[in-house]
């Protein structure tokens, strides 16, 4: 049975969950690594999936890139932000879900290990719904720590247990689950192992407001 007063908010991961930006990150990492004279492979994409952008920059520095982690991080962010100008590349079903949330007066947030400059571009595509952006720049402990999701709930003024998180990675799902909220896991680049508190779906389009209301605050 659905609960009309649940969820109080919906918190979305960014890359691969809300928008189709994983390809842009892959292209950006190769381009930036190439400019610094170091390699970057598909295996590196998978190894850094769901991790912070500085983690990718740090790997490049460890391979001999002559730059700081901070400078390379900023360069990666600029590269992706520039590639995402124009219409926001929402994944199938996500724009419809955001519209449902807006009609129901349910706020949303973007909670990401990516950079603010990238996530804010997406939030501007649905300003009445995506009221809060929490990036790895806003927290001391990034995902899989629960701090990003707890901070987003606090900024929205909502009990974390009354929120639902939507994620596509093991790192992000662990973060949201540790924050005490049910987690809907959409298909991502790598499979997410089933665990208590996680609800795995077959497609992004499966995530509707009716579906979320059917979860209730305890999964």
VOBA-1610 file (N, C-alpha, C; in pm, whole numbers, padded with zeros to 5 digits, always signed):
BEGIN
Unk+00085-00119+00000Unk+00000+00000+00000Unk+00089+00124+00000Unk+00055+00223-00083Unk+00136+00343-00091Unk+00106+00437+00024Unk+00204+00522+00055Unk+00189+00620+00163Unk+00189+00759+00100Unk+00078+00833+00104Unk+00070+00962+00036Unk+00164+01067+00093Unk+00209+01050+00219Unk+00299+01147+00278Unk+00445+01102+00269Unk+00470+00999+00192Unk+00605+00948+00174Unk+00632+00934+00025Unk+00751+00968-00021Unk+00864+01023+00054Unk+00851+01172+00077Unk+00921+01221+00179Unk+00923+01364+00206Unk+01023+01435+00114Unk+01119+01361+00061Unk+01217+01414-00035Unk+01280+01298-00108Unk+01330+01326-00228Unk+01399+01225-00308Unk+01539+01280-00340Unk+01639+01201-00306Unk+01778+01242-00321Unk+01844+01159-00430Unk+01896+01227-00531Unk+01949+01159-00649Unk+02101+01168-00657Unk+02164+01056-00685Unk+02301+01061-00735Unk+02297+01132-00870Unk+02412+01174-00918Unk+02418+01250-01042Unk+02454+01164-01163Unk+02581+01132-01178Unk+02629+01063-01298Unk+02578+00920-01305Unk+02509+00888-01415Unk+02459+00754-01436Unk+02326+00725-01368Unk+02283+00814-01282Unk+02154+00798-01213Unk+02054+00899-01266Unk+02089+01025-01252Unk+02001+01133-01295Unk+02027+01172-01440Unk+02154+01178-01476Unk+02192+01220-01611Unk+02289+01122-01674Unk+02292+01123-01805Unk+02382+01036-01880Unk+02515+01107-01902Unk+02592+01121-01794Unk+02717+01195-01802Unk+02841+01108-01785Unk+02823+00978-01759Unk+02939+00892-01746Unk+03028+00895-01872Unk+02970+00894-01993Unk+03056+00902-02111Unk+03139+01030-02116Unk+03080+01142-02072Unk+03155+01268-02072Unk+03272+01264-01974Unk+03251+01200-01858Unk+03360+01188-01762Unk+03471+01102-01820Unk+03435+00993-01888Unk+03536+00905-01947Unk+03618+00981-02052Unk+03550+01057-02137Unk+03620+01135-02240Unk+03709+01240-02174Unk+03657+01307-02071Unk+03734+01411-02004Unk+03859+01354-01938Unk+03847+01240-01873Unk+03963+01181-01806Unk+04071+01143-01907Unk+04030+01090-02022Unk+04129+01056-02124Unk+04196+01182-02180Unk+04115+01284-02203Unk+04170+01408-02261Unk+04268+01475-02164Unk+04230+01484-02038Unk+04316+01550-01940Unk+04440+01467-01914Unk+04423+01336-01899Unk+04540+01249-01880Unk+04636+01262-01998Unk+04582+01267-02118Unk+04666+01281-02237Unk+04744+01410-02238Unk+04679+01519-02194Unk+04748+01648-02191Unk+04864+01645-02092Unk+04852+01562-01989Unk+04959+01551-01889Unk+05055+01437-01920Unk+05034+01370-02033Unk+05126+01268-02076Unk+05117+01136-02001Unk+05000+01106-01946Unk+04981+00978-01877Unk+04865+00904-01941Unk+04859+00773-01918Unk+04755+00692-01979Unk+04628+00688-01897Unk+04518+00653-01963Unk+04389+00632-01896Unk+04310+00531-01976Unk+04259+00427-01910Unk+04194+00316-01979Unk+04051+00296-01933Unk+03981+00206-02002Unk+03846+00168-01959Unk+03849+00109-01819Unk+03954+00033-01790Unk+03968-00024-01655Unk+03979+00086-01551Unk+04045+00196-01585Unk+04054+00309-01492Unk+03918+00374-01472Unk+03838+00382-01579Unk+03702+00434-01565Unk+03624+00353-01463Unk+03631+00221-01474Unk+03556+00134-01384Unk+03611+00141-01242Unk+03741+00151-01229Unk+03804+00155-01097Unk+03769+00282-01021Unk+03742+00391-01092Unk+03711+00518-01027Unk+03561+00548-01027Unk+03480+00455-01075Unk+03336+00476-01082Unk+03280+00502-00942Unk+03206+00611-00927Unk+03143+00643-00800Unk+03234+00711-00701Unk+03364+00718-00733Unk+03459+00783-00643Unk+03467+00932-00675Unk+03538+01007-00593Unk+03548+01151-00614Unk+03636+01183-00734Unk+03619+01302-00786Unk+03703+01347-00897Unk+03850+01359-00854Unk+03878+01411-00733Unk+04018+01413-00690Unk+04084+01275-00688Unk+04005+01168-00669Unk+04063+01034-00672Unk+04120+01004-00811Unk+04048+01048-00915Unk+04099+01030-01051Unk+04222+01117-01074Unk+04215+01242-01027Unk+04329+01333-01043Unk+04451+01280-00969Unk+04429+01224-00851Unk+04540+01170-00771Unk+04607+01054-00844Unk+04526+00971-00911Unk+04581+00859-00987Unk+04670+00909-01100Unk+04627+01018-01164Unk+04709+01075-01272Unk+04841+01129-01218Unk+04837+01194-01102Unk+04959+01246-01042Unk+05053+01131-01005Unk+04995+01024-00951Unk+05077+00907-00915Unk+05144+00846-01037Unk+05083+00865-01155Unk+05140+00810-01278Unk+05240+00906-01345Unk+05260+01020-01282Unk+05362+01110-01332Unk+05313+01241-01389Unk+05181+01269-01382Unk+05131+01397-01431Unk+05192+01511-01351Unk+05249+01608-01419Unk+05314+01720-01353Unk+05212+01830-01326Unk+05134+01810-01222Unk+05033+01906-01180Unk+04984+01866-01044Unk+04910+01954-00979Unk+04855+01920-00848Unk+04721+01850-00863Unk+04684+01777-00760Unk+04553+01712-00760Unk+04443+01817-00776Unk+04460+01931-00708Unk+04359+02037-00714Unk+04345+02093-00856Unk+04457+02117-00923Unk+04453+02174-01058Unk+04393+02076-01157Unk+04430+01948-01146Unk+04376+01848-01239Unk+04228+01825-01212Unk+04188+01826-01085Unk+04046+01814-01051Unk+03965+01925-01116Unk+04013+02048-01104Unk+03943+02162-01163Unk+03936+02149-01314Unk+04043+02100-01375Unk+04046+02083-01520Unk+03945+01979-01565Unk+03934+01869-01491Unk+03834+01768-01522Unk+03693+01825-01512Unk+03668+01902-01407Unk+03536+01962-01389Unk+03500+02057-01502Unk+03595+02139-01543Unk+03569+02232-01654Unk+03539+02157-01783Unk+03614+02049-01805Unk+03597+01970-01928Unk+03455+01912-01935Unk+03408+01854-01824Unk+03275+01793-01824Unk+03166+01898-01828Unk+03181+02005-01749Unk+03081+02112-01748Unk+03063+02170-01888Unk+03172+02187-01961Unk+03164+02241-02097Unk+03092+02145-02191Unk+03110+02015-02168Unk+03046+01916-02257Unk+02898+01900-02228Unk+02853+01949-02111Unk+02712+01933-02072Unk+02631+02061-02090Unk+02686+02158-02163Unk+02611+02280-02188Unk+02494+02249-02280Unk+02389+02327-02267Unk+02269+02302-02347Unk+02168+02223-02265Unk+02088+02144-02335Unk+01984+02068-02267Unk+02045+01961-02177Unk+01992+01951-02054Unk+02043+01854-01958Unk+02012+01712-02008Unk+02113+01623-02015Unk+02091+01488-02067Unk+02033+01393-01962Unk+01910+01424-01916Unk+01846+01336-01818Unk+01828+01197-01876Unk+01849+01096-01792Unk+01830+00959-01834Unk+01681+00928-01850Unk+01645+00824-01927Unk+01503+00793-01949Unk+01426+00778-01819Unk+01313+00847-01812Unk+01227+00840-01696Unk+01256+00942-01589Unk+01377+00998-01586Unk+01413+01090-01478Unk+01342+01225-01490Unk+01330+01277-01611Unk+01260+01404-01627Unk+01112+01389-01588Unk+01052+01274-01624Unk+00913+01249-01587Unk+00899+01238-01435Unk+00994+01171-01371Unk+00989+01158-01225Unk+01002+01295-01159Unk+01093+01377-01207Unk+01109+01512-01151Unk+00980+01593-01166Unk+00912+01577-01280Unk+00786+01647-01301Unk+00680+01599-01203Unk+00677+01468-01177Unk+00583+01414-01079Unk+00611+01471-00939Unk+00737+01477-00903Unk+00773+01531-00772Unk+00734+01678-00761Unk+00754+01752-00868Unk+00718+01894-00866Unk+00568+01912-00847Unk+00487+01833-00919Unk+00342+01845-00904Unk+00297+01807-00763Unk+00369+01713-00701Unk+00332+01669-00566Unk+00393+01756-00456Unk+00477+01852-00495Unk+00540+01940-00396Unk+00648+01870-00314Unk+00711+01767-00372Unk+00815+01691-00302Unk+00951+01741-00350Unk+01034+01792-00259Unk+01164+01844-00302Unk+01264+01734-00332Unk+01363+01769-00412Unk+01469+01676-00445Unk+01605+01739-00421Unk+01708+01657-00429Unk+01845+01705-00414Unk+01935+01621-00503Unk+02048+01678-00540Unk+02154+01606-00609Unk+02264+01581-00507Unk+02301+01455-00490Unk+02404+01417-00392Unk+02509+01338-00468Unk+02628+01396-00481Unk+02724+01340-00575Unk+02867+01348-00525Unk+02949+01257-00572Unk+03093+01265-00549Unk+03161+01345-00659Unk+03082+01398-00753Unk+03136+01482-00859Unk+03153+01625-00806Unk+03167+01721-00897Unk+03194+01858-00859Unk+03069+01944-00866Unk+03066+02047-00784Unk+02952+02137-00777Unk+02920+02197-00914Unk+03023+02239-00988Unk+03001+02306-01116Unk+02925+02217-01213Unk+02945+02086-01204Unk+02876+01993-01293Unk+02733+01968-01243Unk+02719+01940-01114Unk+02587+01907-01058Unk+02492+02027-01062Unk+02543+02147-01044Unk+02455+02265-01046Unk+02399+02289-01186Unk+02474+02250-01288Unk+02420+02262-01424Unk+02298+02174-01442Unk+02301+02054-01385Unk+02186+01965-01391Unk+02070+02020-01308Unk+02100+02067-01188Unk+01995+02120-01100Unk+01923+02238-01165Unk+01994+02314-01247Unk+01931+02429-01313Unk+01828+02385-01417Unk+01833+02255-01456Unk+01737+02203-01550Unk+01604+02168-01486Unk+01600+02165-01354Unk+01475+02137-01280Unk+01479+02215-01149Unk+01483+02348-01157Unk+01511+02430-01038Unk+01407+02423-00928Unk+01280+02396-00964Unk+01176+02393-00861Unk+01182+02264-00779Unk+01246+02163-00832Unk+01252+02032-00765Unk+01387+02009-00700Unk+01493+02026-00778Unk+01628+01998-00728Unk+01679+02120-00653Unk+01634+02133-00530Unk+01658+02254-00452Unk+01794+02257-00384Unk+01858+02143-00371Unk+01984+02133-00298Unk+02083+02053-00381Unk+02208+02097-00380Unk+02318+02021-00440Unk+02423+01999-00332Unk+02459+01874-00310Unk+02569+01839-00220Unk+02672+01765-00303Unk+02791+01822-00315Unk+02899+01759-00390Unk+03011+01719-00295Unk+03114+01657-00348Unk+03227+01617-00264Unk+03299+01738-00207Unk+03275+01857-00264Unk+03336+01980-00211Unk+03267+02029-00085Unk+03148+01977-00054Unk+03070+02025+00060Unk+03091+01943+00186Unk+03161+01831+00176Unk+03169+01739+00289Unk+03313+01706+00322Unk+03333+01663+00444Unk+03465+01615+00485Unk+03485+01471+00439Unk+03375+01393+00443Unk+03382+01252+00405Unk+03285+01228+00288Unk+03339+01193+00172Unk+03255+01167+00054Unk+03196+01027+00063Unk+03107+00993-00032Unk+03055+00858-00040Unk+03172+00759-00049Unk+03167+00645+00018Unk+03052+00575+00077Unk+03014+00617+00219Unk+03078+00719+00273Unk+03039+00770+00404Unk+02898+00828+00395Unk+02817+00821+00501Unk+02680+00874+00495Unk+02670+01026+00496Unk+02780+01096+00523Unk+02774+01242+00539Unk+02705+01315+00424Unk+02733+01283+00296Unk+02667+01358+00188Unk+02515+01349+00194Unk+02461+01230+00219Unk+02316+01216+00223Unk+02256+01278+00349Unk+02325+01268+00460Unk+02276+01332+00582Unk+02274+01484+00567Unk+02377+01539+00502Unk+02381+01683+00481Unk+02269+01729+00389Unk+02243+01654+00282Unk+02135+01691+00191Unk+02000+01691+00262Unk+01974+01588+00343Unk+01848+01583+00418Unk+01838+01701+00513Unk+01948+01733+00579Unk+01948+01846+00673Unk+01920+01977+00601Unk+01981+01996+00485Unk+01959+02121+00409Unk+01815+02131+00359Unk+01752+02017+00334Unk+01612+02018+00293Unk+01517+02027+00413Unk+01571+02008+00534Unk+01488+02010+00654Unk+01400+01888+00667Unk+01452+01772+00624Unk+01373+01649+00621Unk+01447+01540+00699Unk+01372+01460+00772Unk+01427+01344+00841Unk+01483+01246+00737Unk+01609+01203+00749Unk+01664+01109+00650Unk+01578+00985+00631Unk+01514+00939+00737Unk+01431+00817+00727Unk+01307+00840+00641Unk+01272+00967+00617Unk+01156+00999+00533Unk+01196+01027+00388Unk+01325+01010+00360Unk+01376+01032+00224Unk+01391+00900+00151Unk+01401+00908+00019Unk+01443+00795-00064Unk+01563+00843-00145Unk+01664+00757-00154Unk+01778+00786-00239Unk+01768+00702-00366Unk+01816+00759-00476Unk+01823+00686-00603Unk+01969+00685-00645Unk+02023+00566-00664Unk+02166+00548-00688Unk+02190+00446-00799Unk+02316+00444-00849Unk+02350+00343-00948Unk+02481+00271-00917Unk+02546+00304-00806Unk+02676+00243-00776Unk+02678+00185-00635Unk+02769+00093-00613Unk+02786+00034-00481Unk+02827+00139-00379Unk+02916+00229-00420Unk+02965+00335-00332Unk+02851+00424-00286Unk+02769+00468-00382Unk+02659+00558-00349Unk+02550+00489-00270Unk+02518+00365-00306Unk+02414+00292-00235Unk+02455+00270-00089Unk+02583+00242-00066Unk+02631+00223+00071Unk+02619+00352+00151Unk+02647+00464+00086Unk+02637+00595+00152Unk+02495+00624+00197Unk+02398+00607+00106Unk+02259+00637+00137Unk+02203+00540+00240Unk+02237+00412+00228Unk+02188+00313+00324Unk+02241+00343+00464Unk+02367+00384+00471Unk+02426+00417+00600Unk+02362+00541+00661Unk+02304+00626+00576Unk+02234+00745+00624Unk+02094+00712+00675Unk+02052+00586+00660Unk+01925+00542+00715Unk+01805+00560+00626Unk+01828+00571+00495Unk+01716+00588+00402Unk+01709+00472+00305Unk+01588+00433+00261Unk+01578+00330+00158Unk+01644+00378+00029Unk+01702+00284-00043Unk+01779+00318-00162Unk+01725+00240-00281Unk+01684+00310-00384Unk+01647+00247-00511Unk+01771+00247-00599Unk+01808+00130-00647Unk+01929+00116-00728Unk+01890+00091-00873Unk+01925+00185-00959Unk+01900+00171-01103Unk+02024+00109-01168Unk+02009+00052-01288Unk+02125-00011-01352Unk+02237+00088-01378Unk+02360+00045-01349Unk+02477+00129-01371Unk+02583+00056-01450Unk+02703+00114-01452Unk+02813+00053-01526Unk+02855-00080-01465Unk+02844-00090-01332Unk+02879-00213-01262Unk+02761-00258-01177Unk+02738-00388-01161Unk+02626-00435-01080Unk+02646-00401-00933Unk+02534-00377-00865Unk+02535-00350-00721Unk+02484-00475-00649Unk+02559-00518-00551Unk+02521-00638-00477Unk+02397-00611-00391Unk+02299-00703-00390Unk+02182-00686-00303Unk+02225-00676-00157Unk+02153-00594-00082Unk+02183-00575+00061Unk+02059-00519+00127Unk+02046-00533+00259Unk+01932-00475+00330Unk+01920-00326+00302Unk+01797-00282+00276Unk+01772-00141+00249Unk+01782-00102+00104Unk+01829-00193+00018Unk+01842-00163-00125Unk+01729-00229-00203Unk+01672-00154-00296Unk+01569-00206-00386Unk+01623-00192-00527Unk+01657-00303-00590Unk+01714-00301-00724Unk+01603-00308-00829Unk+01609-00218-00927Unk+01510-00216-01035Unk+01580-00245-01167Unk+01500-00278-01268Unk+01555-00318-01397Unk+01587-00200-01488Unk+01520-00086-01464Unk+01538+00028-01554Unk+01507+00157-01479Unk+01567+00267-01526Unk+01539+00398-01467Unk+01390+00432-01476Unk+01326+00389-01582Unk+01185+00421-01602Unk+01094+00350-01502Unk+01147+00251-01428Unk+01068+00185-01323Unk+01044+00276-01203Unk+01125+00380-01191Unk+01120+00465-01072Unk+01020+00578-01095Unk+00899+00556-01048Unk+00792+00656-01055Unk+00755+00697-00912Unk+00678+00803-00900Unk+00635+00846-00766Unk+00550+00738-00701Unk+00463+00673-00777Unk+00383+00565-00721Unk+00470+00453-00665Unk+00575+00420-00740Unk+00668+00317-00695Unk+00736+00359-00565Unk+00783+00483-00558Unk+00852+00532-00439Unk+00758+00534-00318Unk+00634+00574-00340Unk+00538+00577-00229Unk+00510+00436-00178Unk+00520+00338-00266Unk+00496+00201-00224Unk+00604+00144-00135Unk+00720+00208-00132Unk+00829+00159-00049Unk+00803+00182+00098Unk+00752+00302+00132Unk+00736+00336+00272Unk+00871+00367+00335Unk+00872+00425+00455Unk+00999+00466+00516Unk+01088+00353+00561Unk+01037+00230+00564Unk+01121+00116+00599Unk+01110+00012+00489Unk+01225-00030+00437Unk+01225-00128+00328Unk+01262-00264+00383
//
